[in-house]
């Protein structure tokens, strides 16, 4: 009796602990939302799986052919190494030229669309919408359009990568300008500086390191995209890989994959070190 009176005097949460009852952690509304989310996800999975009409027979046949393909891939040939290295160098050059040209255009246009520095706000917003449209078009489509107009080769690769790369860099540069430039812009406007003076003497010196970090990251992405897009006619090592796949030359394909892996791994390693050093300054 005394124990019951003491428990009745305890706070509700303390009484619940002492009585051994479980405290509900999740809110009922949260539980309903969680169940709804997983239910909708499961329903969408079933609908998508049915829409694609995936064949289990095809999947089983593919599994049966994996050992033969793996055996062919493991028989690496070194005779195609010079040709593959030349193609890889071409891919690196295409990526480098696309990034350099995009940087020139992006630096000029980023200050026109950044909300805190743009000289004409309505023109900057129109340009922002145009860049949004460019970004919504996949890079592969841009390369295919370049191939259709310029023909197969390296020129199509550079031009096809120019539009999406420039759009990406403009967006990234404009975001960095808007994040870091307000104080500098207000101070220089207070002393009567012109728009060009604010850009070149006030903002660019402080944004050089963030811009370089973004450029190095984009070049890292560009190398991987160049290899992939070369398979649709943009030049570089991707053309060779596509030929090896078409003629079932898996041994040469394996050597090409190794070269691509080593190159992209090296580029990512160097790019990461460059960004780390820039971040320390």
C-alpha positions in Angstrom: 0.0 0.0 0.0 2.8 2.4 0.9 4.7 1.5 -2.3 1.6 2.3 -4.4 1.2 5.7 -2.7 4.9 6.4 -3.4 4.5 5.5 -7.0 1.5 7.7 -7.4 3.6 10.6 -6.1 6.3 10.1 -8.7 6.4 12.0 -12.0 4.7 10.1 -14.9 7.9 9.3 -16.7 9.6 8.1 -13.4 6.6 6.0 -12.6 6.7 4.4 -16.0 10.3 3.4 -15.6 9.6 1.9 -12.2 6.6 0.0 -13.4 8.6 -1.7 -16.1 6.5 -0.4 -19.0 8.0 0.4 -22.4 8.2 4.0 -23.5 7.2 4.5 -27.2 10.1 6.2 -28.9 8.6 6.8 -32.3 5.6 9.1 -32.7 2.5 7.5 -34.2 2.4 10.0 -37.1 6.1 9.2 -37.8 5.3 5.4 -37.8 2.5 6.0 -40.3 4.7 8.1 -42.5 7.4 5.4 -42.4 4.9 2.6 -43.3 3.5 4.8 -46.1 6.9 5.5 -47.5 8.0 1.8 -47.6 4.6 0.8 -49.0 4.7 3.3 -51.8 8.4 2.3 -52.5 7.4 -1.4 -52.7 4.4 -0.6 -55.0 6.6 1.5 -57.3 9.2 -1.3 -57.4 6.6 -3.8 -58.5 5.2 -1.4 -61.1 8.7 -0.6 -62.5 9.7 -4.3 -62.5 6.5 -5.2 -64.5 6.9 -2.3 -66.9 10.4 -3.3 -67.9 9.2 -6.9 -68.5 12.5 -8.3 -67.2 13.2 -11.9 -68.3 14.5 -14.4 -65.8 15.4 -16.7 -68.6 17.6 -14.0 -70.1 19.2 -13.4 -66.7 19.9 -17.1 -66.3 21.4 -17.4 -69.7 23.6 -14.4 -68.9 24.8 -16.0 -65.8 25.8 -19.1 -67.7 27.9 -17.1 -70.1 29.8 -15.2 -67.4 32.5 -17.8 -66.9 33.4 -17.8 -70.7 33.5 -14.0 -70.8 35.6 -13.8 -67.6 38.0 -16.4 -69.0 38.4 -14.3 -72.2 38.9 -11.1 -70.2 41.5 -12.6 -68.1 43.6 -13.4 -71.1 45.1 -9.9 -71.2 47.0 -8.9 -74.4 49.8 -6.4 -74.3 50.1 -5.9 -78.0 47.4 -3.1 -78.0 49.1 -1.1 -75.2 50.7 1.6 -77.4 47.4 2.2 -79.2 45.5 2.3 -75.9 47.9 4.7 -74.3 47.6 7.0 -77.3 43.9 6.9 -77.1 44.0 7.6 -73.3 46.3 10.6 -73.9 43.8 11.9 -76.5 41.0 11.5 -74.0 43.0 13.5 -71.4 43.7 16.2 -74.0 40.0 16.4 -74.9 39.0 16.8 -71.3 41.7 19.4 -70.6 40.7 21.5 -73.6 37.0 21.3 -72.8 37.7 22.4 -69.2 40.0 25.3 -70.2 37.5 26.7 -72.7 34.7 26.3 -70.2 36.6 28.0 -67.5 37.2 31.1 -69.7 33.5 31.3 -70.5 32.4 30.5 -67.0 34.5 33.2 -65.3 33.1 35.8 -67.6 29.5 34.7 -67.2 29.4 33.8 -63.6 29.6 37.4 -62.4 26.6 38.2 -64.7 24.2 35.8 -63.1 25.4 36.1 -59.4 22.5 37.9 -57.7 24.8 40.1 -55.5 27.0 41.4 -58.4 25.1 41.1 -61.6 24.8 44.6 -63.4 21.4 43.7 -65.0 19.3 41.5 -62.8 16.7 40.6 -65.4 19.4 39.6 -67.9 21.1 37.5 -65.2 17.9 35.7 -64.5 17.3 34.9 -68.2 20.9 33.6 -68.5 20.3 31.5 -65.4 17.2 29.9 -67.0 19.1 29.2 -70.2 21.9 27.5 -68.2 19.2 25.5 -66.4 17.9 24.2 -69.7 21.5 23.3 -70.8 22.0 21.3 -67.7 18.8 19.4 -68.0 20.0 18.0 -71.4 22.3 15.0 -70.7 26.0 15.3 -71.8 25.6 12.3 -74.1 22.9 14.2 -76.1 25.2 17.2 -76.5 28.0 14.9 -77.8 25.6 13.2 -80.2 24.5 16.5 -81.5 28.2 17.5 -82.0 28.9 14.2 -83.7 25.9 14.8 -86.0 27.1 18.3 -87.0 30.9 17.8 -86.9 31.3 14.2 -87.6 33.1 11.6 -85.5 36.3 12.7 -83.9 38.0 14.8 -81.3 36.3 18.1 -82.3 32.9 16.6 -81.5 34.2 15.5 -78.1 35.5 19.0 -77.2 32.3 20.8 -78.4 30.0 18.2 -76.9 31.6 18.6 -73.5 31.8 22.4 -73.7 28.1 23.2 -73.1 27.4 21.0 -70.0 30.9 21.8 -68.5 30.5 25.5 -68.9 27.0 25.4 -67.5 28.2 23.4 -64.4 31.1 25.8 -63.8 29.0 28.9 -64.1 26.5 27.6 -61.6 29.3 26.6 -59.2 31.2 29.9 -59.6 28.1 32.0 -59.2 27.2 30.1 -56.0 30.7 30.8 -54.6 30.4 34.5 -55.5 27.1 34.8 -53.8 28.4 33.1 -50.6 31.6 35.1 -50.1 31.3 38.4 -51.9 28.7 40.5 -50.1 31.1 42.3 -47.7 33.7 43.0 -50.4 31.0 44.3 -52.8 29.5 46.6 -50.2 32.9 48.0 -49.1 34.0 48.7 -52.7 30.7 50.2 -53.7 30.9 52.5 -50.7 34.2 54.0 -52.0 32.8 54.4 -55.5 34.5 51.4 -57.3 33.1 50.5 -60.7 31.7 47.1 -61.5 34.9 45.9 -63.3 37.0 47.1 -60.3 34.8 45.1 -57.9 35.1 42.0 -60.1 38.8 42.0 -60.9 40.3 43.7 -57.9 37.9 42.8 -55.2 36.3 39.4 -55.9 38.6 37.5 -58.2 41.7 37.5 -55.9 39.7 36.0 -53.0 37.8 33.5 -55.2 40.8 32.2 -57.0 41.4 29.3 -54.7 37.7 28.1 -54.5 37.5 28.4 -58.3 40.7 26.3 -58.7 39.3 23.6 -56.4 36.1 23.5 -58.4 38.0 23.3 -61.7 40.1 20.4 -60.4 37.0 18.5 -59.3 35.4 19.1 -62.7 38.4 18.0 -64.6 38.3 14.8 -62.6 34.7 14.2 -63.7 35.6 15.2 -67.3 38.2 12.5 -67.7 35.7 9.8 -66.8 33.0 11.3 -69.1 35.5 11.6 -72.0 36.2 7.9 -71.8 32.5 7.0 -71.8 31.5 9.5 -74.4 34.3 8.4 -76.7 32.2 5.2 -77.2 29.6 7.3 -79.0 32.1 8.9 -81.4 33.7 11.6 -79.3 37.2 10.4 -79.9 39.8 9.1 -77.5 40.2 5.7 -75.9 36.4 5.2 -75.8 36.4 4.6 -79.6 38.9 1.7 -79.2 36.9 0.2 -76.3 33.8 0.3 -78.4 35.6 -1.5 -81.2 36.9 -4.2 -78.9 33.3 -4.8 -77.6 31.9 -4.9 -81.1 34.4 -7.5 -82.3 34.4 -9.5 -78.9 38.1 -8.8 -78.4 37.8 -9.1 -74.6 41.5 -9.5 -74.0 42.3 -6.1 -75.6 39.2 -4.7 -73.8 40.6 -5.9 -70.4 43.9 -4.1 -71.1 42.0 -1.0 -72.0 40.0 -1.1 -68.8 43.2 -1.5 -66.8 44.7 1.6 -68.5 41.5 3.6 -67.9 41.4 2.5 -64.2 45.0 3.5 -63.6 44.6 6.9 -65.4 41.3 7.9 -63.6 42.7 6.7 -60.2 45.8 8.8 -60.7 43.7 11.9 -61.8 41.5 11.5 -58.8 44.4 11.2 -56.4 46.2 14.2 -57.8 42.9 16.2 -57.9 42.2 15.3 -54.2 45.7 16.4 -53.2 45.3 19.7 -55.1 42.0 20.4 -53.4 43.4 19.6 -49.9 46.3 21.9 -50.4 44.1 24.7 -51.6 41.8 24.2 -48.6 44.7 24.7 -46.2 45.7 28.1 -47.6 
